[in-house]
């Protein structure tokens, strides 16, 4: 279960550094994995890429920040690592369906931090019975059955 703990550490690191400049090397280092392996495992387990996760979190937090009456779009743009206000506005509008200037409660989407919960279930009820039958086979009966079908000449040859 080390991979679960390592992915959780990486997600925690991302969450604590969303307004800092972070890169995949730093994040994968928290999971004790190479960049390529970490990105592959993250995508397989989470269903989205690391970049998508960070972008979704930025846009969610940016929307929450813009709900404050004294917030400025340009400040939020820079806080969440967007190069220009235009690129931020396009990404924000694609994600939320409204431009940053029109963000209101009830109109924004929130992408919450990911958590990992491992549950194992399923299996076959018959599987146990099947193996019990195999474990309790009397091999002497099998040998005797074989001998009964062979002629006396075949048994002694």
C-alpha positions as CSV (number, residue, x, y, z in Angstrom):
1,X,0.0,0.0,0.0
2,X,3.0,2.3,-0.2
3,X,1.8,3.6,-3.6
4,X,-1.4,4.8,-1.9
5,X,0.5,6.7,0.7
6,X,2.9,8.1,-1.9
7,X,0.1,9.3,-4.1
8,X,-1.5,10.9,-1.1
9,X,1.7,12.6,-0.2
10,X,2.0,14.0,-3.7
11,X,-1.6,15.3,-3.7
12,X,-1.0,16.9,-0.3
13,X,2.2,18.5,-1.7
14,X,0.3,19.9,-4.7
15,X,-2.5,21.2,-2.4
16,X,0.0,23.0,-0.2
17,X,1.9,24.6,-3.2
18,X,-0.9,25.5,-5.6
19,X,0.0,29.1,-5.6
20,X,3.8,28.4,-5.9
21,X,5.7,27.5,-9.0
22,X,5.9,23.7,-8.8
23,X,7.0,21.2,-11.4
24,X,6.4,17.5,-12.0
25,X,10.0,16.6,-10.7
26,X,9.1,18.0,-7.3
27,X,5.7,16.3,-7.2
28,X,7.0,12.9,-8.3
29,X,9.8,13.2,-5.8
30,X,7.2,13.3,-3.0
31,X,5.9,10.0,-4.3
32,X,9.4,8.5,-4.6
33,X,8.9,7.8,-8.2
34,X,10.3,8.9,-11.6
35,X,8.4,11.6,-13.4
36,X,7.1,9.2,-16.1
37,X,6.1,6.4,-13.7
38,X,4.4,8.9,-11.3
39,X,2.4,10.5,-14.1
40,X,1.3,7.1,-15.4
41,X,0.2,5.8,-12.0
42,X,-1.5,9.1,-11.1
43,X,-3.4,9.0,-14.4
44,X,-4.4,5.3,-14.0
45,X,-5.5,5.8,-10.4
46,X,-7.1,9.2,-10.6
47,X,-8.5,9.2,-14.1
48,X,-7.0,12.6,-14.9
49,X,-3.4,13.8,-15.5
50,X,-1.4,15.7,-13.0
51,X,-1.7,18.8,-15.1
52,X,-5.5,18.5,-15.4
53,X,-5.7,18.1,-11.6
54,X,-3.6,21.2,-11.0
55,X,-5.6,23.2,-13.6
56,X,-8.9,22.1,-12.1
57,X,-7.8,23.0,-8.6
58,X,-6.5,26.4,-9.8
59,X,-9.8,27.2,-11.5
60,X,-11.9,26.1,-8.6
61,X,-9.8,28.2,-6.1
62,X,-9.7,31.1,-8.5
63,X,-13.5,31.2,-8.7
64,X,-13.8,31.1,-4.9
65,X,-11.3,34.0,-4.7
66,X,-13.3,36.0,-7.3
67,X,-16.4,35.7,-5.1
68,X,-14.8,38.1,-2.7
69,X,-15.9,41.7,-3.4
70,X,-12.4,43.2,-3.2
71,X,-10.8,40.6,-5.5
72,X,-9.3,41.7,-8.9
73,X,-9.1,39.4,-11.9
74,X,-5.5,40.3,-12.7
75,X,-4.4,39.4,-9.2
76,X,-6.1,36.0,-9.3
77,X,-4.7,35.4,-12.7
78,X,-1.1,35.9,-11.4
79,X,-1.8,34.0,-8.2
80,X,-2.7,30.8,-10.1
81,X,0.2,30.9,-12.5
82,X,-1.6,32.1,-15.7
83,X,0.6,34.2,-18.0
84,X,-2.1,36.5,-19.2
85,X,-5.5,37.6,-18.1
86,X,-6.8,36.5,-21.5
87,X,-5.5,32.9,-21.1
88,X,-7.0,32.8,-17.6
89,X,-10.4,34.1,-18.8
90,X,-10.5,31.5,-21.6
91,X,-9.7,28.7,-19.2
92,X,-12.1,30.0,-16.5
93,X,-14.9,30.3,-19.0
94,X,-14.3,26.8,-20.4
95,X,-14.3,25.3,-16.9
96,X,-17.1,27.3,-15.3
97,X,-19.3,28.3,-18.2
98,X,-19.1,32.0,-17.3
99,X,-16.4,34.6,-17.6
100,X,-14.5,35.6,-14.4
101,X,-16.2,38.9,-14.3
102,X,-19.6,37.1,-14.0
103,X,-18.6,34.5,-11.3
104,X,-21.4,34.2,-8.7
105,X,-22.3,31.7,-6.0
106,X,-24.2,28.8,-7.6
107,X,-22.6,29.3,-11.0
108,X,-19.1,28.0,-10.3
109,X,-17.9,24.5,-10.3
110,X,-15.8,23.2,-7.5
111,X,-13.2,20.5,-8.1
112,X,-12.3,19.3,-4.6
113,X,-8.9,17.8,-3.6
114,X,-8.7,14.2,-4.5
115,X,-8.5,11.5,-1.9
116,X,-7.7,7.8,-2.2
117,X,-9.9,5.1,-0.6
118,X,-9.1,1.4,-1.3
119,X,-11.9,-1.1,-1.2
120,X,-11.6,-4.7,-2.3
121,X,-14.7,-6.6,-2.9
122,X,-16.2,-9.3,-5.1
123,X,-14.9,-12.7,-5.9
124,X,-16.6,-16.0,-6.4
125,X,-18.5,-17.8,-3.6
126,X,-17.9,-21.0,-5.4
127,X,-14.1,-20.6,-5.5
128,X,-13.7,-21.8,-1.9
129,X,-15.9,-24.8,-2.4
130,X,-14.0,-25.7,-5.5
131,X,-10.6,-25.7,-3.8
132,X,-12.0,-27.6,-0.8
133,X,-13.1,-30.4,-3.1
134,X,-9.6,-30.5,-4.7
135,X,-7.8,-30.5,-1.4
136,X,-9.8,-33.5,-0.1
137,X,-9.4,-35.8,-3.0
138,X,-8.4,-39.3,-2.0
139,X,-5.6,-40.1,-4.4
140,X,-5.7,-43.8,-3.5
141,X,-9.3,-43.9,-4.9
142,X,-8.0,-42.5,-8.1
143,X,-5.2,-45.0,-8.3
144,X,-7.6,-47.9,-7.6
145,X,-10.0,-46.6,-10.3
146,X,-7.1,-46.6,-12.8
147,X,-6.1,-50.1,-11.8
148,X,-9.7,-51.4,-12.3
149,X,-9.7,-50.2,-15.9
150,X,-6.4,-51.8,-16.7
151,X,-6.0,-55.5,-17.5
152,X,-3.7,-57.6,-15.3
153,X,-1.1,-57.6,-18.0
154,X,-1.1,-53.8,-18.2
155,X,-0.9,-53.4,-14.4
156,X,2.3,-55.5,-14.1
157,X,4.1,-54.2,-17.2
